């Protein structure tokens, strides 16, 4: 018997989830846009790691995790960072709610597909993960932060000072990761300066 699964229709609703809810934006950003950007950057970070630093990272899986990394927000909405991390109690509560939302989505899949999607949709690495898997997931998280920083650059270029503080704090977090993640530093040095330029400047 064919079952009616709602998983992919739910995932499709990422395009309706607006990010930066507490901020005035010159241009809105949907969860779909953000997820694509994270996927592209995460893939690039893994490729850099494999090519330049002798890593053995699954770049394609990193891109997939990037696509689904905030899928729980289809259910929870985008919780602003200042609220999410205001204190340990809120952080723990949000992580629990996020995990339950991820499992809710997984359970919308047919039973025979759930275990294929669980390590992609659920944030935590599988228990049996090796060092490459764990490192790859760290790069996805770094890509997530870098995407937020790029948003701050774009808003600044548009003349919006609303993102000034966010740019400073996000930039500090990214810079703190560069010693441990050389791929991130390479991306920042070589590719980040082009963001915010006009199309004519880019081509």
N, CA, C and O atoms as a DFTB+ gen file, in Angstrom:
812 C
 N C O
     1  1       0.845      -1.192       0.000
     2  2       0.000       0.000       0.000
     3  2       0.889       1.254       0.000
     4  3       1.836       1.342       0.781
     5  1       0.586       2.209      -0.863
     6  2       1.332       3.459      -0.928
     7  2       0.821       4.398       0.155
     8  3      -0.379       4.645       0.268
     9  1       1.749       4.915       0.947
    10  2       1.361       5.850       1.993
    11  2       1.547       7.284       1.514
    12  3       2.340       7.552       0.611
    13  1       0.815       8.190       2.123
    14  2       0.893       9.603       1.769
    15  2       1.846      10.286       2.747
    16  3       1.472      10.592       3.880
    17  1       3.094      10.525       2.293
    18  2       4.100      11.122       3.145
    19  2       4.118      12.638       2.953
    20  3       4.061      13.130       1.826
    21  1       4.198      13.362       4.049
    22  2       4.186      14.829       3.987
    23  2       5.585      15.437       4.127
    24  3       5.712      16.661       4.174
    25  1       6.639      14.610       4.196
    26  2       7.983      15.109       4.484
    27  2       8.435      16.173       3.491
    28  3       8.804      17.274       3.900
    29  1       8.415      15.875       2.220
    30  2       8.974      16.805       1.238
    31  2       8.099      18.043       1.039
    32  3       8.604      19.120       0.721
    33  1       6.792      17.886       1.226
    34  2       5.919      19.060       1.178
    35  2       6.227      19.980       2.358
    36  3       6.160      21.203       2.233
    37  1       6.568      19.381       3.512
    38  2       6.950      20.187       4.672
    39  2       8.278      20.891       4.412
    40  3       8.419      22.076       4.713
    41  1       9.254      20.171       3.854
    42  2      10.557      20.762       3.541
    43  2      10.387      21.929       2.564
    44  3      11.103      22.926       2.655
    45  1       9.457      21.805       1.648
    46  2       9.202      22.853       0.666
    47  2       8.790      24.173       1.329
    48  3       8.934      25.245       0.741
    49  1       8.284      24.080       2.545
    50  2       7.824      25.281       3.243
    51  2       8.967      26.110       3.829
    52  3       8.720      27.144       4.450
    53  1      10.203      25.674       3.643
    54  2      11.336      26.498       4.087
    55  2      11.324      27.860       3.401
    56  3      11.839      28.841       3.937
    57  1      10.730      27.910       2.211
    58  2      10.707      29.180       1.484
    59  2       9.801      30.212       2.157
    60  3       9.866      31.398       1.834
    61  1       8.957      29.764       3.091
    62  2       8.074      30.688       3.792
    63  2       8.636      31.164       5.131
    64  3       8.079      32.079       5.739
    65  1       9.713      30.566       5.595
    66  2      10.282      30.914       6.892
    67  2      11.256      32.070       6.712
    68  3      12.273      31.929       6.033
    69  1      10.949      33.200       7.314
    70  2      11.807      34.380       7.214
    71  2      12.817      34.401       8.358
    72  3      12.463      34.163       9.513
    73  1      14.051      34.680       8.036
    74  2      15.106      34.789       9.038
    75  2      15.221      36.223       9.564
    76  3      14.636      37.147       9.000
    77  1      15.976      36.395      10.642
    78  2      16.259      37.708      11.216
    79  2      14.977      38.432      11.638
    80  3      14.771      39.604      11.323
    81  1      14.129      37.705      12.356
    82  2      12.798      38.224      12.688
    83  2      12.841      39.511      13.515
    84  3      11.942      40.344      13.400
    85  1      13.868      39.684      14.342
    86  2      13.927      40.863      15.206
    87  2      14.628      42.048      14.565
    88  3      14.737      43.119      15.162
    89  1      15.106      41.844      13.334
    90  2      15.928      42.868      12.690
    91  2      15.191      43.500      11.514
    92  3      14.416      42.842      10.820
    93  1      15.449      44.792      11.305
    94  2      14.986      45.445      10.079
    95  2      15.965      45.105       8.967
    96  3      17.155      45.403       9.070
    97  1      15.470      44.483       7.905
    98  2      16.325      44.079       6.791
    99  2      16.018      44.901       5.552
   100  3      14.861      45.206       5.265
   101  1      17.064      45.255       4.824
   102  2      16.862      45.929       3.545
   103  2      16.229      44.967       2.551
   104  3      15.459      45.377       1.682
   105  1      16.558      43.686       2.684
   106  2      15.963      42.643       1.860
   107  2      15.756      41.409       2.717
   108  3      16.668      40.976       3.421
   109  1      14.568      40.848       2.661
   110  2      14.277      39.653       3.446
   111  2      15.092      38.460       2.987
   112  3      15.552      38.404       1.847
   113  1      15.264      37.508       3.891
   114  2      15.990      36.276       3.552
   115  2      15.174      35.096       4.037
   116  3      14.845      35.011       5.221
   117  1      14.847      34.191       3.144
   118  2      14.092      33.007       3.532
   119  2      15.043      31.907       4.000
   120  3      16.244      31.945       3.734
   121  1      14.482      30.940       4.697
   122  2      15.268      29.788       5.142
   123  2      15.809      29.005       3.952
   124  3      16.902      28.444       4.028
   125  1      15.062      28.960       2.857
   126  2      15.540      28.272       1.648
   127  2      16.805      28.922       1.106
   128  3      17.758      28.229       0.747
   129  1      16.818      30.244       1.047
   130  2      18.000      30.963       0.552
   131  2      19.208      30.689       1.442
   132  3      20.299      30.381       0.961
   133  1      18.991      30.807       2.733
   134  2      20.078      30.584       3.687
   135  2      20.615      29.161       3.575
   136  3      21.828      28.953       3.583
   137  1      19.728      28.190       3.473
   138  2      20.139      26.791       3.433
   139  2      20.954      26.481       2.180
   140  3      21.924      25.725       2.239
   141  1      20.568      27.057       1.058
   142  2      21.352      26.867      -0.162
   143  2      22.749      27.450       0.011
   144  3      23.738      26.825      -0.372
   145  1      22.830      28.642       0.585
   146  2      24.132      29.280       0.774
   147  2      25.015      28.457       1.708
   148  3      26.207      28.295       1.447
   149  1      24.445      27.939       2.789
   150  2      25.205      27.097       3.709
   151  2      25.694      25.843       2.996
   152  3      26.835      25.422       3.191
   153  1      24.842      25.245       2.173
   154  2      25.227      24.040       1.439
   155  2      26.398      24.309       0.504
   156  3      27.344      23.524       0.446
   157  1      26.336      25.413      -0.224
   158  2      27.405      25.769      -1.163
   159  2      28.723      25.995      -0.423
   160  3      29.767      25.499      -0.845
   161  1      28.672      26.744       0.678
   162  2      29.888      27.062       1.426
   163  2      30.435      25.815       2.121
   164  3      31.645      25.593       2.118
   165  1      29.563      25.000       2.716
   166  2      30.017      23.781       3.389
   167  2      30.719      22.846       2.406
   168  3      31.755      22.262       2.723
   169  1      30.151      22.712       1.223
   170  2      30.768      21.887       0.180
   171  2      32.151      22.440      -0.163
   172  3      33.119      21.685      -0.260
   173  1      32.239      23.753      -0.344
   174  2      33.511      24.379      -0.697
   175  2      34.557      24.178       0.398
   176  3      35.715      23.894       0.095
   177  1      34.166      24.319       1.663
   178  2      35.105      24.129       2.765
   179  2      35.670      22.712       2.770
   180  3      36.861      22.514       3.010
   181  1      34.818      21.733       2.506
   182  2      35.283      20.344       2.458
   183  2      36.209      20.107       1.267
   184  3      37.214      19.406       1.387
   185  1      35.872      20.688       0.124
   186  2      36.735      20.551      -1.054
   187  2      38.108      21.163      -0.774
   188  3      39.134      20.588      -1.136
   189  1      38.122      22.325      -0.130
   190  2      39.392      22.962       0.240
   191  2      40.177      22.053       1.193
   192  3      41.385      21.870       1.038
   193  1      39.483      21.495       2.168
   194  2      40.142      20.597       3.121
   195  2      40.750      19.385       2.449
   196  3      41.868      18.985       2.773
   197  1      40.019      18.798       1.513
   198  2      40.517      17.614       0.806
   199  2      41.676      17.953      -0.113
   200  3      42.656      17.211      -0.185
   201  1      41.566      19.069      -0.814
   202  2      42.545      19.441      -1.830
   203  2      43.833      19.994      -1.234
   204  3      44.927      19.677      -1.701
   205  1      43.700      20.818      -0.205
   206  2      44.870      21.524       0.324
   207  2      45.429      20.953       1.622
   208  3      46.604      21.148       1.930
   209  1      44.598      20.252       2.380
   210  2      45.034      19.835       3.706
   211  2      44.985      18.322       3.908
   212  3      45.077      17.841       5.037
   213  1      44.842      17.583       2.828
   214  2      44.909      16.131       2.906
   215  2      43.797      15.476       3.693
   216  3      43.961      14.364       4.194
   217  1      42.653      16.162       3.808
   218  2      41.515      15.588       4.533
   219  2      40.764      14.602       3.640
   220  3      40.969      14.549       2.428
   221  1      39.908      13.841       4.262
   222  2      39.060      12.884       3.529
   223  2      37.614      13.136       3.956
   224  3      37.003      12.331       4.659
   225  1      37.092      14.265       3.517
   226  2      35.773      14.717       3.929
   227  2      34.755      14.463       2.829
   228  3      35.061      14.580       1.643
   229  1      33.551      14.119       3.234
   230  2      32.468      13.876       2.283
   231  2      31.791      15.210       1.962
   232  3      30.859      15.630       2.649
   233  1      32.275      15.866       0.909
   234  2      31.776      17.205       0.555
   235  2      30.307      17.165       0.147
   236  3      29.545      18.082       0.451
   237  1      29.916      16.094      -0.544
   238  2      28.521      15.998      -0.987
   239  2      27.575      15.834       0.197
   240  3      26.485      16.407       0.207
   241  1      27.982      15.063       1.184
   242  2      27.151      14.915       2.383
   243  2      27.085      16.231       3.142
   244  3      26.038      16.585       3.685
   245  1      28.198      16.957       3.184
   246  2      28.203      18.264       3.846
   247  2      27.185      19.195       3.199
   248  3      26.475      19.923       3.893
   249  1      27.114      19.172       1.871
   250  2      26.148      20.013       1.160
   251  2      24.724      19.611       1.524
   252  3      23.870      20.473       1.732
   253  1      24.462      18.307       1.602
   254  2      23.127      17.829       1.973
   255  2      22.756      18.263       3.393
   256  3      21.641      18.722       3.642
   257  1      23.703      18.113       4.315
   258  2      23.439      18.541       5.693
   259  2      23.172      20.043       5.722
   260  3      22.314      20.514       6.467
   261  1      23.913      20.788       4.906
   262  2      23.682      22.220       4.816
   263  2      22.267      22.555       4.363
   264  3      21.647      23.485       4.878
   265  1      21.766      21.802       3.411
   266  2      20.412      22.026       2.909
   267  2      19.373      21.804       4.018
   268  3      18.402      22.553       4.127
   269  1      19.589      20.777       4.830
   270  2      18.595      20.386       5.842
   271  2      18.916      20.902       7.244
   272  3      18.171      20.612       8.179
   273  1      20.011      21.664       7.420
   274  2      20.508      21.929       8.777
   275  2      19.527      22.710       9.653
   276  3      19.568      22.585      10.877
   277  1      18.668      23.494       9.061
   278  2      17.675      24.256       9.834
   279  2      16.245      23.809       9.536
   280  3      15.297      24.568       9.741
   281  1      16.096      22.593       9.058
   282  2      14.757      22.111       8.675
   283  2      13.781      22.132       9.845
   284  3      12.576      22.280       9.643
   285  1      14.283      21.987      11.053
   286  2      13.400      22.009      12.226
   287  2      12.644      23.327      12.350
   288  3      11.589      23.385      12.981
   289  1      13.187      24.390      11.745
   290  2      12.539      25.700      11.840
   291  2      11.230      25.769      11.052
   292  3      10.466      26.723      11.202
   293  1      10.972      24.774      10.223
   294  2       9.663      24.665       9.580
   295  2       8.586      24.545      10.656
   296  3       7.463      25.017      10.482
   297  1       8.943      23.911      11.761
   298  2       8.016      23.703      12.870
   299  2       8.197      24.766      13.949
   300  3       7.216      25.290      14.478
   301  1       9.447      25.084      14.276
   302  2       9.704      25.995      15.396
   303  2       9.736      27.465      15.002
   304  3       9.589      28.342      15.853
   305  1       9.931      27.740      13.703
   306  2      10.204      29.098      13.270
   307  2      11.657      29.435      13.560
   308  3      12.360      28.660      14.207
   309  1      12.106      30.578      13.089
   310  2      13.484      31.008      13.307
   311  2      13.591      31.717      14.650
   312  3      13.092      32.829      14.822
   313  1      14.242      31.065      15.588
   314  2      14.436      31.664      16.903
   315  2      15.644      32.593      16.849
   316  3      16.746      32.127      16.558
   317  1      15.481      33.892      17.119
   318  2      16.611      34.815      17.060
   319  2      17.736      34.387      17.996
   320  3      17.483      33.948      19.118
   321  1      18.978      34.517      17.534
   322  2      20.147      34.100      18.312
   323  2      20.205      34.711      19.710
   324  3      20.504      33.991      20.663
   325  1      19.931      36.023      19.877
   326  2      19.997      36.596      21.231
   327  2      19.029      35.930      22.209
   328  3      19.291      35.873      23.410
   329  1      17.916      35.432      21.687
   330  2      16.944      34.739      22.534
   331  2      17.389      33.300      22.770
   332  3      17.360      32.807      23.898
   333  1      17.796      32.639      21.701
   334  2      18.171      31.223      21.745
   335  2      19.300      30.969      22.737
   336  3      19.303      29.965      23.449
   337  1      20.263      31.899      22.773
   338  2      21.439      31.694      23.625
   339  2      21.499      32.687      24.793
   340  3      22.581      32.988      25.298
   341  1      20.355      33.187      25.212
   342  2      20.317      34.178      26.291
   343  2      20.856      33.615      27.604
   344  3      21.535      34.318      28.352
   345  1      20.553      32.344      27.886
   346  2      21.098      31.684      29.072
   347  2      21.056      30.176      28.844
   348  3      20.486      29.706      27.859
   349  1      21.655      29.432      29.747
   350  2      21.767      27.980      29.572
   351  2      20.410      27.291      29.553
   352  3      20.216      26.327      28.813
   353  1      19.470      27.776      30.357
   354  2      18.144      27.156      30.395
   355  2      17.438      27.289      29.048
   356  3      16.864      26.326      28.541
   357  1      17.485      28.495      28.475
   358  2      16.842      28.704      27.182
   359  2      17.543      27.901      26.086
   360  3      16.888      27.322      25.220
   361  1      18.868      27.870      26.128
   362  2      19.633      27.112      25.137
   363  2      19.265      25.630      25.191
   364  3      19.044      25.004      24.155
   365  1      19.201      25.070      26.405
   366  2      18.859      23.654      26.571
   367  2      17.431      23.380      26.109
   368  3      17.166      22.388      25.429
   369  1      16.520      24.268      26.486
   370  2      15.116      24.096      26.094
   371  2      14.961      24.155      24.579
   372  3      14.225      23.363      23.991
   373  1      15.663      25.103      23.950
   374  2      15.547      25.236      22.501
   375  2      16.146      24.016      21.796
   376  3      15.578      23.529      20.818
   377  1      17.286      23.520      22.283
   378  2      17.910      22.342      21.673
   379  2      16.976      21.138      21.755
   380  3      16.891      20.343      20.819
   381  1      16.285      21.011      22.869
   382  2      15.345      19.912      23.037
   383  2      14.174      20.048      22.060
   384  3      13.770      19.080      21.416
   385  1      13.639      21.268      21.963
   386  2      12.532      21.520      21.045
   387  2      12.967      21.288      19.592
   388  3      12.217      20.732      18.789
   389  1      14.192      21.725      19.271
   390  2      14.735      21.554      17.927
   391  2      14.853      20.069      17.575
   392  3      14.496      19.652      16.473
   393  1      15.358      19.278      18.523
   394  2      15.523      17.843      18.277
   395  2      14.174      17.160      18.080
   396  3      14.024      16.302      17.210
   397  1      13.195      17.546      18.896
   398  2      11.855      16.961      18.747
   399  2      11.254      17.323      17.388
   400  3      10.574      16.505      16.768
   401  1      11.505      18.549      16.930
   402  2      11.006      18.970      15.615
   403  2      11.668      18.162      14.504
   404  3      11.014      17.780      13.533
   405  1      12.975      17.902      14.650
   406  2      13.693      17.093      13.655
   407  2      13.089      15.691      13.580
   408  3      12.872      15.161      12.490
   409  1      12.821      15.098      14.737
   410  2      12.252      13.755      14.772
   411  2      10.833      13.743      14.199
   412  3      10.427      12.783      13.544
   413  1      10.089      14.814      14.450
   414  2       8.746      14.928      13.869
   415  2       8.819      14.885      12.348
   416  3       8.022      14.209      11.697
   417  1       9.788      15.618      11.788
   418  2       9.958      15.610      10.335
   419  2      10.368      14.240       9.831
   420  3       9.823      13.750       8.842
   421  1      11.328      13.615      10.507
   422  2      11.792      12.285      10.099
   423  2      10.635      11.294      10.073
   424  3      10.549      10.450       9.181
   425  1       9.754      11.401      11.049
   426  2       8.630      10.470      11.141
   427  2       7.560      10.719      10.089
   428  3       6.616       9.938       9.967
   429  1       7.699      11.806       9.327
   430  2       6.790      12.060       8.203
   431  2       7.232      11.309       6.953
   432  3       6.528      11.311       5.943
   433  1       8.399      10.668       7.018
   434  2       8.888       9.850       5.906
   435  2       8.337       8.431       6.012
   436  3       7.991       7.987       7.106
   437  1       8.252       7.719       4.898
   438  2       7.953       6.284       4.976
   439  2       9.007       5.596       5.834
   440  3      10.172       5.993       5.827
   441  1       8.607       4.579       6.563
   442  2       9.484       3.930       7.541
   443  2      10.794       3.448       6.940
   444  3      11.834       3.499       7.597
   445  1      10.752       2.977       5.685
   446  2      11.966       2.411       5.091
   447  2      12.978       3.474       4.668
   448  3      14.107       3.132       4.315
   449  1      12.603       4.760       4.694
   450  2      13.525       5.836       4.302
   451  2      14.076       6.621       5.499
   452  3      15.012       7.405       5.339
   453  1      13.523       6.425       6.658
   454  2      13.850       7.270       7.809
   455  2      15.320       7.218       8.203
   456  3      15.925       8.253       8.483
   457  1      15.895       6.023       8.226
   458  2      17.282       5.919       8.674
   459  2      18.256       6.514       7.662
   460  3      19.388       6.837       8.022
   461  1      17.842       6.664       6.408
   462  2      18.694       7.319       5.407
   463  2      18.750       8.825       5.655
   464  3      19.783       9.458       5.437
   465  1      17.648       9.386       6.105
   466  2      17.564      10.832       6.287
   467  2      17.931      11.305       7.699
   468  3      18.286      12.467       7.895
   469  1      17.843      10.405       8.674
   470  2      18.102      10.808      10.055
   471  2      19.476      11.464      10.233
   472  3      19.547      12.525      10.853
   473  1      20.582      10.879       9.716
   474  2      21.893      11.521       9.924
   475  2      22.084      12.812       9.134
   476  3      23.055      13.537       9.353
   477  1      21.168      13.099       8.224
   478  2      21.249      14.335       7.444
   479  2      20.403      15.432       8.083
   480  3      20.831      16.584       8.161
   481  1      19.217      15.080       8.535
   482  2      18.280      16.062       9.087
   483  2      18.574      16.372      10.553
   484  3      18.456      17.522      10.978
   485  1      18.956      15.357      11.326
   486  2      19.209      15.553      12.750
   487  2      20.588      16.168      12.946
   488  3      21.562      15.748      12.321
   489  1      20.660      17.159      13.815
   490  2      21.874      17.966      13.952
   491  2      23.052      17.178      14.500
   492  3      24.177      17.336      14.026
   493  1      22.809      16.334      15.490
   494  2      23.913      15.638      16.142
   495  2      24.485      14.548      15.238
   496  3      23.749      13.841      14.549
   497  1      25.820      14.427      15.254
   498  2      26.478      13.384      14.469
   499  2      26.132      12.014      15.046
   500  3      25.968      11.883      16.259
   501  1      26.020      10.998      14.204
   502  2      25.772       9.643      14.712
   503  2      26.853       9.232      15.704
   504  3      28.001       9.663      15.596
   505  1      26.481       8.399      16.666
   506  2      27.407       7.986      17.726
   507  2      28.663       7.334      17.155
   508  3      29.761       7.503      17.686
   509  1      28.488       6.589      16.066
   510  2      29.609       5.846      15.505
   511  2      30.465       6.682      14.557
   512  3      31.332       6.137      13.874
   513  1      30.242       7.979      14.502
   514  2      30.951       8.834      13.558
   515  2      32.455       8.816      13.800
   516  3      32.918       8.770      14.940
   517  1      33.214       8.853      12.691
   518  2      34.667       8.937      12.798
   519  2      35.096      10.406      12.806
   520  3      34.263      11.309      12.739
   521  1      36.404      10.626      12.888
   522  2      36.922      11.987      12.987
   523  2      36.562      12.827      11.762
   524  3      36.279      14.018      11.894
   525  1      36.569      12.221      10.574
   526  2      36.241      12.962       9.355
   527  2      34.790      13.441       9.371
   528  3      34.493      14.561       8.954
   529  1      33.898      12.592       9.854
   530  2      32.478      12.957       9.942
   531  2      32.281      14.119      10.913
   532  3      31.563      15.075      10.619
   533  1      32.920      14.023      12.058
   534  2      32.796      15.067      13.076
   535  2      33.370      16.384      12.560
   536  3      32.773      17.444      12.753
   537  1      34.534      16.315      11.903
   538  2      35.164      17.523      11.368
   539  2      34.309      18.131      10.260
   540  3      34.162      19.351      10.183
   541  1      33.750      17.287       9.410
   542  2      32.881      17.764       8.334
   543  2      31.677      18.516       8.901
   544  3      31.282      19.550       8.362
   545  1      31.097      18.004       9.980
   546  2      29.955      18.669      10.604
   547  2      30.362      19.998      11.244
   548  3      29.559      20.929      11.306
   549  1      31.586      20.086      11.713
   550  2      32.082      21.373      12.230
   551  2      32.170      22.398      11.097
   552  3      31.890      23.579      11.300
   553  1      32.553      21.948       9.923
   554  2      32.633      22.852       8.782
   555  2      31.245      23.319       8.350
   556  3      31.082      24.462       7.923
   557  1      30.247      22.449       8.458
   558  2      28.875      22.869       8.146
   559  2      28.435      23.970       9.104
   560  3      27.826      24.955       8.685
   561  1      28.743      23.805      10.393
   562  2      28.394      24.840      11.374
   563  2      29.134      26.142      11.085
   564  3      28.579      27.230      11.244
   565  1      30.394      26.024      10.659
   566  2      31.158      27.214      10.294
   567  2      30.537      27.895       9.080
   568  3      30.485      29.122       9.009
   569  1      30.067      27.098       8.128
   570  2      29.406      27.639       6.938
   571  2      28.125      28.374       7.320
   572  3      27.785      29.392       6.717
   573  1      27.423      27.862       8.313
   574  2      26.208      28.510       8.810
   575  2      26.530      29.897       9.365
   576  3      25.826      30.864       9.078
   577  1      27.594      29.989      10.156
   578  2      28.007      31.275      10.716
   579  2      28.485      32.226       9.616
   580  3      28.218      33.427       9.659
   581  1      29.191      31.671       8.635
   582  2      29.697      32.497       7.542
   583  2      28.545      33.048       6.704
   584  3      28.606      34.184       6.235
   585  1      27.504      32.251       6.518
   586  2      26.327      32.720       5.797
   587  2      25.679      33.895       6.526
   588  3      25.246      34.858       5.894
   589  1      25.613      33.814       7.844
   590  2      25.057      34.920       8.633
   591  2      25.912      36.170       8.475
   592  3      25.393      37.283       8.381
   593  1      27.220      35.977       8.448
   594  2      28.129      37.115       8.285
   595  2      27.959      37.758       6.912
   596  3      28.004      38.981       6.780
   597  1      27.765      36.932       5.901
   598  2      27.551      37.443       4.538
   599  2      26.268      38.271       4.479
   600  3      26.215      39.296       3.800
   601  1      25.241      37.823       5.191
   602  2      24.006      38.595       5.270
   603  2      24.279      39.982       5.865
   604  3      23.735      40.982       5.396
   605  1      25.123      40.036       6.900
   606  2      25.477      41.313       7.524
   607  2      26.210      42.218       6.531
   608  3      25.970      43.424       6.491
   609  1      27.098      41.635       5.735
   610  2      27.814      42.401       4.709
   611  2      26.829      42.999       3.707
   612  3      26.922      44.175       3.356
   613  1      25.890      42.178       3.253
   614  2      24.917      42.628       2.253
   615  2      24.049      43.760       2.801
   616  3      23.771      44.733       2.100
   617  1      23.625      43.626       4.053
   618  2      22.803      44.674       4.661
   619  2      23.605      45.960       4.830
   620  3      23.084      47.053       4.608
   621  1      24.853      45.835       5.217
   622  2      25.717      47.001       5.361
   623  2      25.902      47.702       4.016
   624  3      25.861      48.930       3.943
   625  1      26.105      46.930       2.964
   626  2      26.269      47.493       1.626
   627  2      25.000      48.205       1.162
   628  3      25.061      49.147       0.371
   629  1      23.860      47.751       1.658
   630  2      22.583      48.372       1.310
   631  2      22.291      49.606       2.150
   632  3      21.229      50.215       2.019
   633  1      23.235      49.975       3.012
   634  2      23.062      51.165       3.831
   635  2      22.280      50.942       5.100
   636  3      21.825      51.900       5.725
   637  1      22.117      49.700       5.491
   638  2      21.348      49.379       6.689
   639  2      22.302      49.147       7.864
   640  3      23.075      48.188       7.854
   641  1      22.252      50.008       8.862
   642  2      23.138      49.895      10.020
   643  2      22.602      48.943      11.088
   644  3      23.251      48.731      12.113
   645  1      21.428      48.373      10.855
   646  2      20.784      47.488      11.826
   647  2      21.642      46.265      12.154
   648  3      21.559      45.716      13.253
   649  1      22.462      45.844      11.194
   650  2      23.232      44.609      11.345
   651  2      24.662      44.862      11.841
   652  3      25.489      43.950      11.846
   653  1      24.950      46.100      12.256
   654  2      26.311      46.457      12.655
   655  2      26.820      45.587      13.800
   656  3      27.916      45.033      13.720
   657  1      26.034      45.465      14.857
   658  2      26.445      44.678      16.016
   659  2      26.519      43.202      15.667
   660  3      27.437      42.504      16.098
   661  1      25.559      42.724      14.888
   662  2      25.554      41.317      14.479
   663  2      26.797      40.988      13.669
   664  3      27.370      39.908      13.808
   665  1      27.212      41.924      12.822
   666  2      28.409      41.697      12.011
   667  2      29.644      41.563      12.895
   668  3      30.486      40.695      12.663
   669  1      29.753      42.413      13.899
   670  2      30.912      42.377      14.793
   671  2      30.952      41.066      15.581
   672  3      31.991      40.408      15.642
   673  1      29.830      40.691      16.180
   674  2      29.802      39.485      17.012
   675  2      29.977      38.222      16.176
   676  3      30.681      37.297      16.582
   677  1      29.333      38.184      15.000
   678  2      29.464      37.013      14.131
   679  2      30.876      36.908      13.574
   680  3      31.436      35.816      13.481
   681  1      31.443      38.045      13.206
   682  2      32.814      38.056      12.712
   683  2      33.787      37.542      13.751
   684  3      34.722      36.815      13.417
   685  1      33.582      37.908      15.011
   686  2      34.458      37.441      16.093
   687  2      34.362      35.932      16.263
   688  3      35.373      35.265      16.484
   689  1      33.141      35.386      16.159
   690  2      32.962      33.941      16.273
   691  2      33.671      33.210      15.135
   692  3      34.315      32.184      15.353
   693  1      33.550      33.738      13.932
   694  2      34.188      33.108      12.776
   695  2      35.703      33.145      12.908
   696  3      36.378      32.141      12.676
   697  1      36.231      34.294      13.278
   698  2      37.685      34.425      13.415
   699  2      38.241      33.496      14.487
   700  3      39.373      33.027      14.376
   701  1      37.457      33.231      15.516
   702  2      37.915      32.343      16.599
   703  2      38.042      30.897      16.136
   704  3      38.703      30.087      16.787
   705  1      37.411      30.575      15.017
   706  2      37.437      29.203      14.500
   707  2      38.565      28.963      13.497
   708  3      38.883      27.818      13.179
   709  1      39.158      30.029      13.007
   710  2      40.088      29.904      11.874
   711  2      41.343      29.103      12.197
   712  3      41.864      28.415      11.319
   713  1      41.842      29.172      13.421
   714  2      43.044      28.414      13.771
   715  2      42.799      26.913      13.705
   716  3      43.675      26.145      13.309
   717  1      41.593      26.506      14.098
   718  2      41.262      25.082      14.100
   719  2      40.706      24.607      12.759
   720  3      40.741      23.415      12.452
   721  1      40.197      25.541      11.968
   722  2      39.598      25.196      10.677
   723  2      40.286      26.011       9.583
   724  3      39.762      27.048       9.176
   725  1      41.444      25.567       9.100
   726  2      42.171      26.346       8.090
   727  2      41.390      26.539       6.794
   728  3      41.620      27.504       6.064
   729  1      40.476      25.630       6.512
   730  2      39.633      25.761       5.320
   731  2      38.791      27.032       5.399
   732  3      38.573      27.714       4.398
   733  1      38.329      27.332       6.595
   734  2      37.513      28.524       6.809
   735  2      38.329      29.779       6.555
   736  3      37.849      30.712       5.912
   737  1      39.549      29.809       7.049
   738  2      40.424      30.965       6.832
   739  2      40.697      31.159       5.342
   740  3      40.693      32.288       4.850
   741  1      40.932      30.066       4.631
   742  2      41.165      30.170       3.181
   743  2      39.960      30.778       2.474
   744  3      40.105      31.639       1.606
   745  1      38.775      30.321       2.855
   746  2      37.559      30.843       2.221
   747  2      37.409      32.329       2.504
   748  3      37.087      33.113       1.611
   749  1      37.645      32.705       3.749
   750  2      37.530      34.115       4.136
   751  2      38.524      34.972       3.354
   752  3      38.171      36.040       2.855
   753  1      39.762      34.500       3.250
   754  2      40.808      35.275       2.588
   755  2      40.584      35.382       1.079
   756  3      40.829      36.433       0.487
   757  1      40.121      34.304       0.462
   758  2      40.066      34.245      -0.997
   759  2      38.703      34.578      -1.594
   760  3      38.623      35.131      -2.691
   761  1      37.651      34.250      -0.891
   762  2      36.316      34.369      -1.488
   763  2      35.426      35.431      -0.834
   764  3      34.606      36.055      -1.506
   765  1      35.587      35.632       0.463
   766  2      34.689      36.559       1.162
   767  2      34.766      37.999       0.642
   768  3      33.739      38.675       0.602
   769  1      35.958      38.497       0.239
   770  2      36.018      39.898      -0.218
   771  2      35.123      40.210      -1.414
   772  3      34.796      41.375      -1.641
   773  1      34.723      39.211      -2.176
   774  2      33.888      39.443      -3.355
   775  2      32.414      39.638      -3.010
   776  3      31.652      40.181      -3.810
   777  1      32.013      39.193      -1.814
   778  2      30.599      39.311      -1.446
   779  2      30.221      40.780      -1.251
   780  3      30.974      41.559      -0.667
   781  1      29.054      41.135      -1.746
   782  2      28.592      42.507      -1.659
   783  2      28.933      43.347      -2.866
   784  3      28.481      44.485      -2.985
   785  1      29.749      42.777      -3.786
   786  2      30.083      43.525      -5.004
   787  2      28.935      43.451      -6.003
   788  3      28.085      42.564      -5.923
   789  1      28.920      44.383      -6.935
   790  2      27.889      44.386      -7.972
   791  2      28.183      43.283      -8.983
   792  3      29.294      42.755      -9.035
   793  1      27.180      42.944      -9.781
   794  2      27.362      41.931     -10.813
   795  2      28.461      42.320     -11.799
   796  3      29.265      41.483     -12.208
   797  1      28.488      43.607     -12.179
   798  2      29.527      44.061     -13.084
   799  2      30.921      43.873     -12.494
   800  3      31.858      43.510     -13.205
   801  1      31.052      44.118     -11.206
   802  2      32.336      43.936     -10.540
   803  2      32.729      42.463     -10.467
   804  3      33.910      42.126     -10.549
   805  1      31.743      41.593     -10.313
   806  2      32.017      40.175     -10.183
   807  2      32.424      39.518     -11.497
   808  3      33.204      38.566     -11.511
   809  1      31.887      40.036     -12.600
   810  2      32.175      39.383     -13.876
   811  2      33.116      40.210     -14.748
   812  3      33.455      39.795     -15.856
